[in-house]
Amino acid sequence: MGQVPDKVNRAVFEPLSLIVMKIICVGRNYSEHIEELGNARPDTPVIFLKPDTALLQVGQPFYIPDFSSEIHYEVEVLVKVNRVGKHIDKKFAHKYYEEIGLGIDFTARDLQEDLKSKGLPWERAKAFDGSAVVGTWISKKNFDDLQHLNFSLMRNGSSVQMGNTAQMLWKIDELIEYISKYFTLKTGDIIFTGTPSGVGRVETGDELTGFIEDNEMFKLTIK
Ligand code: MG
């Protein structure tokens, strides 16, 4: 008899052991993007989370989910956390990441507008499966100044979003200080640092390509 509950517990809890990382996203971190969506400029960073199941790996297509007719791309610079930390002072934040990436925070804008208008959490619009595109990673040592990085998104060969990390309202190290007051950062966690202006809708058949400076960081097809 004693073995039965043991087995049941293992079956229930085993999947949890596969969760090794979380995705922390920053909203409204670029002035022109705040203006294009008609949002208020926040007094503190806007933070939300995506689960590990939101991750869309390099080489995978993105499938438009049937619960939205307005999926928007949001290209964002990513930071990969490389050690555990809590209450990290911004002076020491640079010690907590070694690699920089680029990704897309896919957003069901129609659903988000509905949730926002009701004052409800955004998760169904932001944290669904495949909503976090994560491209390849580059050592930060390849860049002279992380707060002056040009990055861009091309849609079907045309540039649709162009940003520079100098335009961030809160810089990477300030974000790490702020986020780590609330959430312990762990090795492998990924921070999405916010999108510049130019967000827009994707259509089936689109090809999206992301760049940091001249480095192609991801390419994906919309299905
Ligand atoms: Mg975003």
py3Dmol code that shows the C-alpha trace and the ligand (Angstrom):
import py3Dmol

protein = """\
ATOM      1  CA  MET A   1       0.000   0.000   0.000  1.00  0.00           C
ATOM      2  CA  GLY A   2       2.732   2.420   0.945  1.00  0.00           C
ATOM      3  CA  GLN A   3       4.223   2.386  -2.538  1.00  0.00           C
ATOM      4  CA  VAL A   4       1.099   3.520  -4.335  1.00  0.00           C
ATOM      5  CA  PRO A   5       1.035   7.157  -3.147  1.00  0.00           C
ATOM      6  CA  ASP A   6       4.760   7.318  -3.886  1.00  0.00           C
ATOM      7  CA  LYS A   7       4.214   6.371  -7.505  1.00  0.00           C
ATOM      8  CA  VAL A   8       1.288   8.735  -7.835  1.00  0.00           C
ATOM      9  CA  ASN A   9       3.325  11.609  -6.463  1.00  0.00           C
ATOM     10  CA  ARG A  10       6.203  10.906  -8.815  1.00  0.00           C
ATOM     11  CA  ALA A  11       3.836  10.858 -11.787  1.00  0.00           C
ATOM     12  CA  VAL A  12       2.305  14.172 -10.784  1.00  0.00           C
ATOM     13  CA  PHE A  13       5.493  16.025  -9.935  1.00  0.00           C
ATOM     14  CA  GLU A  14       7.916  14.683 -12.516  1.00  0.00           C
ATOM     15  CA  PRO A  15       6.956  17.212 -15.227  1.00  0.00           C
ATOM     16  CA  LEU A  16       7.707  20.065 -12.844  1.00  0.00           C
ATOM     17  CA  SER A  17      11.351  19.036 -12.732  1.00  0.00           C
ATOM     18  CA  LEU A  18      11.580  19.845 -16.459  1.00  0.00           C
ATOM     19  CA  ILE A  19      10.902  23.526 -15.794  1.00  0.00           C
ATOM     20  CA  VAL A  20      14.348  25.067 -15.732  1.00  0.00           C
ATOM     21  CA  MET A  21      13.813  28.652 -16.744  1.00  0.00           C
ATOM     22  CA  LYS A  22      11.388  31.528 -16.835  1.00  0.00           C
ATOM     23  CA  ILE A  23      10.885  34.375 -19.278  1.00  0.00           C
ATOM     24  CA  ILE A  24      10.569  37.867 -17.817  1.00  0.00           C
ATOM     25  CA  CYS A  25       9.275  40.571 -20.150  1.00  0.00           C
ATOM     26  CA  VAL A  26       9.376  44.340 -19.927  1.00  0.00           C
ATOM     27  CA  GLY A  27       6.531  46.367 -21.432  1.00  0.00           C
ATOM     28  CA  ARG A  28       6.536  50.059 -22.380  1.00  0.00           C
ATOM     29  CA  ASN A  29      10.308  50.551 -22.314  1.00  0.00           C
ATOM     30  CA  TYR A  30      10.554  52.714 -25.485  1.00  0.00           C
ATOM     31  CA  SER A  31       8.790  56.103 -25.697  1.00  0.00           C
ATOM     32  CA  GLU A  32       7.730  55.919 -29.337  1.00  0.00           C
ATOM     33  CA  HIS A  33       6.168  52.494 -28.832  1.00  0.00           C
ATOM     34  CA  ILE A  34       4.240  53.776 -25.792  1.00  0.00           C
ATOM     35  CA  GLU A  35       2.890  56.573 -27.998  1.00  0.00           C
ATOM     36  CA  GLU A  36       1.937  54.310 -30.928  1.00  0.00           C
ATOM     37  CA  LEU A  37      -0.288  52.190 -28.654  1.00  0.00           C
ATOM     38  CA  GLY A  38      -1.654  55.244 -26.824  1.00  0.00           C
ATOM     39  CA  ASN A  39      -0.386  54.006 -23.450  1.00  0.00           C
ATOM     40  CA  ALA A  40       0.706  56.108 -20.489  1.00  0.00           C
ATOM     41  CA  ARG A  41       4.414  56.404 -19.713  1.00  0.00           C
ATOM     42  CA  PRO A  42       4.940  54.206 -16.624  1.00  0.00           C
ATOM     43  CA  ASP A  43       6.608  55.418 -13.395  1.00  0.00           C
ATOM     44  CA  THR A  44       8.226  52.018 -12.911  1.00  0.00           C
ATOM     45  CA  PRO A  45       8.993  49.208 -15.397  1.00  0.00           C
ATOM     46  CA  VAL A  46       5.987  47.174 -16.560  1.00  0.00           C
ATOM     47  CA  ILE A  47       6.818  43.507 -15.965  1.00  0.00           C
ATOM     48  CA  PHE A  48       5.061  40.311 -17.015  1.00  0.00           C
ATOM     49  CA  LEU A  49       6.072  36.660 -17.338  1.00  0.00           C
ATOM     50  CA  LYS A  50       5.837  33.965 -19.975  1.00  0.00           C
ATOM     51  CA  PRO A  51       6.097  30.276 -19.049  1.00  0.00           C
ATOM     52  CA  ASP A  52       8.753  27.999 -20.548  1.00  0.00           C
ATOM     53  CA  THR A  53       6.060  26.555 -22.846  1.00  0.00           C
ATOM     54  CA  ALA A  54       5.959  29.948 -24.648  1.00  0.00           C
ATOM     55  CA  LEU A  55       9.462  29.368 -25.997  1.00  0.00           C
ATOM     56  CA  LEU A  56       9.739  29.073 -29.802  1.00  0.00           C
ATOM     57  CA  GLN A  57      13.127  27.638 -30.657  1.00  0.00           C
ATOM     58  CA  VAL A  58      15.303  28.620 -33.590  1.00  0.00           C
ATOM     59  CA  GLY A  59      14.168  26.941 -36.800  1.00  0.00           C
ATOM     60  CA  GLN A  60      10.554  26.409 -35.746  1.00  0.00           C
ATOM     61  CA  PRO A  61       7.687  28.149 -37.590  1.00  0.00           C
ATOM     62  CA  PHE A  62       5.142  30.242 -35.699  1.00  0.00           C
ATOM     63  CA  TYR A  63       1.540  29.068 -36.072  1.00  0.00           C
ATOM     64  CA  ILE A  64      -1.095  31.821 -35.769  1.00  0.00           C
ATOM     65  CA  PRO A  65      -3.404  30.648 -32.961  1.00  0.00           C
ATOM     66  CA  ASP A  66      -7.114  30.419 -33.677  1.00  0.00           C
ATOM     67  CA  PHE A  67      -8.057  32.632 -30.711  1.00  0.00           C
ATOM     68  CA  SER A  68      -6.692  35.800 -32.295  1.00  0.00           C
ATOM     69  CA  SER A  69      -7.064  37.617 -35.609  1.00  0.00           C
ATOM     70  CA  GLU A  70      -4.424  40.206 -34.748  1.00  0.00           C
ATOM     71  CA  ILE A  71      -1.065  38.716 -33.787  1.00  0.00           C
ATOM     72  CA  HIS A  72       1.605  41.431 -33.596  1.00  0.00           C
ATOM     73  CA  TYR A  73       5.380  41.066 -33.766  1.00  0.00           C
ATOM     74  CA  GLU A  74       7.459  42.957 -31.168  1.00  0.00           C
ATOM     75  CA  VAL A  75      11.199  42.629 -31.730  1.00  0.00           C
ATOM     76  CA  GLU A  76      13.207  42.855 -28.489  1.00  0.00           C
ATOM     77  CA  VAL A  77      16.778  42.577 -27.267  1.00  0.00           C
ATOM     78  CA  LEU A  78      17.187  39.609 -24.924  1.00  0.00           C
ATOM     79  CA  VAL A  79      19.452  39.012 -21.958  1.00  0.00           C
ATOM     80  CA  LYS A  80      20.286  35.500 -20.743  1.00  0.00           C
ATOM     81  CA  VAL A  81      20.874  35.259 -16.990  1.00  0.00           C
ATOM     82  CA  ASN A  82      23.963  33.210 -16.119  1.00  0.00           C
ATOM     83  CA  ARG A  83      23.911  33.060 -12.309  1.00  0.00           C
ATOM     84  CA  VAL A  84      21.433  33.025  -9.465  1.00  0.00           C
ATOM     85  CA  GLY A  85      20.680  36.382  -7.903  1.00  0.00           C
ATOM     86  CA  LYS A  86      18.200  38.293  -5.766  1.00  0.00           C
ATOM     87  CA  HIS A  87      18.227  42.012  -4.880  1.00  0.00           C
ATOM     88  CA  ILE A  88      20.961  42.668  -7.443  1.00  0.00           C
ATOM     89  CA  ASP A  89      22.322  46.217  -7.343  1.00  0.00           C
ATOM     90  CA  LYS A  90      22.535  47.756 -10.832  1.00  0.00           C
ATOM     91  CA  LYS A  91      26.275  48.322 -10.222  1.00  0.00           C
ATOM     92  CA  PHE A  92      26.746  44.539 -10.170  1.00  0.00           C
ATOM     93  CA  ALA A  93      24.044  43.562 -12.669  1.00  0.00           C
ATOM     94  CA  HIS A  94      26.555  43.156 -15.517  1.00  0.00           C
ATOM     95  CA  LYS A  95      27.987  40.133 -13.671  1.00  0.00           C
ATOM     96  CA  TYR A  96      24.695  38.274 -14.116  1.00  0.00           C
ATOM     97  CA  TYR A  97      24.727  37.958 -17.920  1.00  0.00           C
ATOM     98  CA  GLU A  98      27.274  37.141 -20.558  1.00  0.00           C
ATOM     99  CA  GLU A  99      25.121  36.704 -23.672  1.00  0.00           C
ATOM    100  CA  ILE A 100      22.788  38.968 -25.608  1.00  0.00           C
ATOM    101  CA  GLY A 101      20.104  37.820 -28.008  1.00  0.00           C
ATOM    102  CA  LEU A 102      17.152  38.983 -30.054  1.00  0.00           C
ATOM    103  CA  GLY A 103      13.619  37.667 -30.064  1.00  0.00           C
ATOM    104  CA  ILE A 104       9.965  38.411 -30.661  1.00  0.00           C
ATOM    105  CA  ASP A 105       7.341  38.968 -27.995  1.00  0.00           C
ATOM    106  CA  PHE A 106       4.351  37.798 -30.057  1.00  0.00           C
ATOM    107  CA  THR A 107       1.195  39.472 -28.809  1.00  0.00           C
ATOM    108  CA  ALA A 108      -2.464  38.765 -29.506  1.00  0.00           C
ATOM    109  CA  ARG A 109      -3.240  42.498 -29.691  1.00  0.00           C
ATOM    110  CA  ASP A 110      -7.011  42.093 -30.056  1.00  0.00           C
ATOM    111  CA  LEU A 111      -7.149  39.917 -26.942  1.00  0.00           C
ATOM    112  CA  GLN A 112      -4.738  42.181 -25.060  1.00  0.00           C
ATOM    113  CA  GLU A 113      -6.887  45.260 -25.794  1.00  0.00           C
ATOM    114  CA  ASP A 114      -9.922  43.407 -24.477  1.00  0.00           C
ATOM    115  CA  LEU A 115      -8.094  42.318 -21.302  1.00  0.00           C
ATOM    116  CA  LYS A 116      -6.607  45.807 -20.779  1.00  0.00           C
ATOM    117  CA  SER A 117     -10.021  47.446 -21.129  1.00  0.00           C
ATOM    118  CA  LYS A 118     -11.332  45.158 -18.370  1.00  0.00           C
ATOM    119  CA  GLY A 119      -8.279  45.677 -16.155  1.00  0.00           C
ATOM    120  CA  LEU A 120      -7.438  41.965 -16.380  1.00  0.00           C
ATOM    121  CA  PRO A 121      -4.007  40.259 -16.569  1.00  0.00           C
ATOM    122  CA  TRP A 122      -2.466  39.928 -20.042  1.00  0.00           C
ATOM    123  CA  GLU A 123      -1.281  36.320 -19.923  1.00  0.00           C
ATOM    124  CA  ARG A 124      -3.670  34.843 -22.497  1.00  0.00           C
ATOM    125  CA  ALA A 125      -2.569  37.568 -24.955  1.00  0.00           C
ATOM    126  CA  LYS A 126       1.141  37.384 -24.198  1.00  0.00           C
ATOM    127  CA  ALA A 127       2.145  34.022 -22.749  1.00  0.00           C
ATOM    128  CA  PHE A 128       0.589  31.487 -25.113  1.00  0.00           C
ATOM    129  CA  ASP A 129       2.576  28.648 -26.694  1.00  0.00           C
ATOM    130  CA  GLY A 130       5.172  29.883 -29.192  1.00  0.00           C
ATOM    131  CA  SER A 131       4.814  33.534 -28.170  1.00  0.00           C
ATOM    132  CA  ALA A 132       8.473  33.914 -27.139  1.00  0.00           C
ATOM    133  CA  VAL A 133      10.816  33.675 -30.122  1.00  0.00           C
ATOM    134  CA  VAL A 134      14.415  33.290 -28.974  1.00  0.00           C
ATOM    135  CA  GLY A 135      17.150  33.498 -31.588  1.00  0.00           C
ATOM    136  CA  THR A 136      20.838  32.715 -31.337  1.00  0.00           C
ATOM    137  CA  TRP A 137      23.018  34.171 -28.597  1.00  0.00           C
ATOM    138  CA  ILE A 138      26.133  36.347 -28.915  1.00  0.00           C
ATOM    139  CA  SER A 139      28.718  37.021 -26.239  1.00  0.00           C
ATOM    140  CA  LYS A 140      28.374  40.598 -25.006  1.00  0.00           C
ATOM    141  CA  LYS A 141      32.131  40.885 -25.415  1.00  0.00           C
ATOM    142  CA  ASN A 142      31.475  41.341 -29.149  1.00  0.00           C
ATOM    143  CA  PHE A 143      29.897  44.727 -28.489  1.00  0.00           C
ATOM    144  CA  ASP A 144      31.602  47.894 -27.241  1.00  0.00           C
ATOM    145  CA  ASP A 145      28.496  49.308 -25.587  1.00  0.00           C
ATOM    146  CA  LEU A 146      25.318  47.301 -24.965  1.00  0.00           C
ATOM    147  CA  GLN A 147      23.371  50.515 -24.479  1.00  0.00           C
ATOM    148  CA  HIS A 148      24.086  51.652 -28.027  1.00  0.00           C
ATOM    149  CA  LEU A 149      23.086  48.567 -30.018  1.00  0.00           C
ATOM    150  CA  ASN A 150      21.157  48.903 -33.249  1.00  0.00           C
ATOM    151  CA  PHE A 151      18.603  46.178 -33.824  1.00  0.00           C
ATOM    152  CA  SER A 152      15.881  45.636 -36.385  1.00  0.00           C
ATOM    153  CA  LEU A 153      13.160  43.393 -37.740  1.00  0.00           C
ATOM    154  CA  MET A 154      12.566  42.717 -41.422  1.00  0.00           C
ATOM    155  CA  ARG A 155       9.193  41.452 -42.642  1.00  0.00           C
ATOM    156  CA  ASN A 156       9.338  39.875 -46.104  1.00  0.00           C
ATOM    157  CA  GLY A 157      12.530  41.796 -46.854  1.00  0.00           C
ATOM    158  CA  SER A 158      11.308  45.221 -45.687  1.00  0.00           C
ATOM    159  CA  SER A 159      12.430  46.835 -42.467  1.00  0.00           C
ATOM    160  CA  VAL A 160       9.467  47.230 -40.099  1.00  0.00           C
ATOM    161  CA  GLN A 161      11.100  47.916 -36.729  1.00  0.00           C
ATOM    162  CA  MET A 162      14.397  49.650 -36.014  1.00  0.00           C
ATOM    163  CA  GLY A 163      15.615  50.441 -32.539  1.00  0.00           C
ATOM    164  CA  ASN A 164      18.652  51.309 -30.511  1.00  0.00           C
ATOM    165  CA  THR A 165      19.087  50.183 -26.921  1.00  0.00           C
ATOM    166  CA  ALA A 166      20.027  53.792 -26.053  1.00  0.00           C
ATOM    167  CA  GLN A 167      16.282  54.559 -26.410  1.00  0.00           C
ATOM    168  CA  MET A 168      15.328  52.292 -23.477  1.00  0.00           C
ATOM    169  CA  LEU A 169      13.611  54.110 -20.606  1.00  0.00           C
ATOM    170  CA  TRP A 170      15.205  51.601 -18.211  1.00  0.00           C
ATOM    171  CA  LYS A 171      18.605  50.189 -19.202  1.00  0.00           C
ATOM    172  CA  ILE A 172      19.476  46.512 -18.965  1.00  0.00           C
ATOM    173  CA  ASP A 173      21.261  46.814 -15.608  1.00  0.00           C
ATOM    174  CA  GLU A 174      18.437  48.906 -14.135  1.00  0.00           C
ATOM    175  CA  LEU A 175      15.922  46.288 -15.282  1.00  0.00           C
ATOM    176  CA  ILE A 176      17.900  43.528 -13.581  1.00  0.00           C
ATOM    177  CA  GLU A 177      17.976  45.527 -10.352  1.00  0.00           C
ATOM    178  CA  TYR A 178      14.227  46.123 -10.520  1.00  0.00           C
ATOM    179  CA  ILE A 179      13.189  42.609 -11.596  1.00  0.00           C
ATOM    180  CA  SER A 180      15.385  40.898  -8.978  1.00  0.00           C
ATOM    181  CA  LYS A 181      13.617  42.749  -6.163  1.00  0.00           C
ATOM    182  CA  TYR A 182      10.586  40.615  -6.938  1.00  0.00           C
ATOM    183  CA  PHE A 183      11.837  37.470  -8.681  1.00  0.00           C
ATOM    184  CA  THR A 184      14.970  35.487  -7.934  1.00  0.00           C
ATOM    185  CA  LEU A 185      16.871  35.337 -11.198  1.00  0.00           C
ATOM    186  CA  LYS A 186      18.175  31.895 -12.092  1.00  0.00           C
ATOM    187  CA  THR A 187      20.668  30.566 -14.601  1.00  0.00           C
ATOM    188  CA  GLY A 188      18.947  30.251 -17.978  1.00  0.00           C
ATOM    189  CA  ASP A 189      16.218  32.804 -17.329  1.00  0.00           C
ATOM    190  CA  ILE A 190      15.626  35.145 -20.271  1.00  0.00           C
ATOM    191  CA  ILE A 191      14.708  38.832 -20.057  1.00  0.00           C
ATOM    192  CA  PHE A 192      12.808  40.472 -22.949  1.00  0.00           C
ATOM    193  CA  THR A 193      13.749  44.143 -22.644  1.00  0.00           C
ATOM    194  CA  GLY A 194      10.881  45.805 -24.524  1.00  0.00           C
ATOM    195  CA  THR A 195      10.072  46.750 -28.101  1.00  0.00           C
ATOM    196  CA  PRO A 196      10.643  49.962 -30.077  1.00  0.00           C
ATOM    197  CA  SER A 197       7.937  51.469 -32.318  1.00  0.00           C
ATOM    198  CA  GLY A 198       6.759  49.837 -35.530  1.00  0.00           C
ATOM    199  CA  VAL A 199       4.878  46.835 -34.146  1.00  0.00           C
ATOM    200  CA  GLY A 200       2.373  45.308 -36.528  1.00  0.00           C
ATOM    201  CA  ARG A 201       0.297  42.359 -37.592  1.00  0.00           C
ATOM    202  CA  VAL A 202       1.661  39.137 -39.089  1.00  0.00           C
ATOM    203  CA  GLU A 203       0.003  37.197 -41.902  1.00  0.00           C
ATOM    204  CA  THR A 204       0.318  33.578 -42.953  1.00  0.00           C
ATOM    205  CA  GLY A 205       3.357  33.169 -45.195  1.00  0.00           C
ATOM    206  CA  ASP A 206       5.311  36.078 -43.715  1.00  0.00           C
ATOM    207  CA  GLU A 207       9.020  35.688 -43.160  1.00  0.00           C
ATOM    208  CA  LEU A 208      10.498  37.592 -40.205  1.00  0.00           C
ATOM    209  CA  THR A 209      14.230  38.164 -39.810  1.00  0.00           C
ATOM    210  CA  GLY A 210      15.885  39.842 -36.843  1.00  0.00           C
ATOM    211  CA  PHE A 211      19.246  41.595 -36.643  1.00  0.00           C
ATOM    212  CA  ILE A 212      21.519  43.065 -33.998  1.00  0.00           C
ATOM    213  CA  GLU A 213      23.829  45.370 -35.923  1.00  0.00           C
ATOM    214  CA  ASP A 214      24.783  43.169 -38.935  1.00  0.00           C
ATOM    215  CA  ASN A 215      24.251  39.841 -37.180  1.00  0.00           C
ATOM    216  CA  GLU A 216      21.249  37.790 -38.269  1.00  0.00           C
ATOM    217  CA  MET A 217      19.789  36.507 -34.983  1.00  0.00           C
ATOM    218  CA  PHE A 218      16.707  34.613 -36.184  1.00  0.00           C
ATOM    219  CA  LYS A 219      14.577  33.905 -39.207  1.00  0.00           C
ATOM    220  CA  LEU A 220      11.124  32.410 -38.996  1.00  0.00           C
ATOM    221  CA  THR A 221       8.054  31.721 -41.082  1.00  0.00           C
ATOM    222  CA  ILE A 222       4.472  32.452 -40.076  1.00  0.00           C
ATOM    223  CA  LYS A 223       2.045  29.594 -40.695  1.00  0.00           C
TER     224      LYS A 223
END
"""
ligand_1 = """\
1
MG
Mg 6.966 43.400 -25.726
"""
view = py3Dmol.view(width=600, height=400)
view.addModel(protein, "pdb")
view.setStyle({"model": 0}, {"cartoon": {"style": "trace"}})
view.addModel(ligand_1, "xyz")
view.setStyle({"model": 1}, {"stick": {}})
view.zoomTo()
view.show()
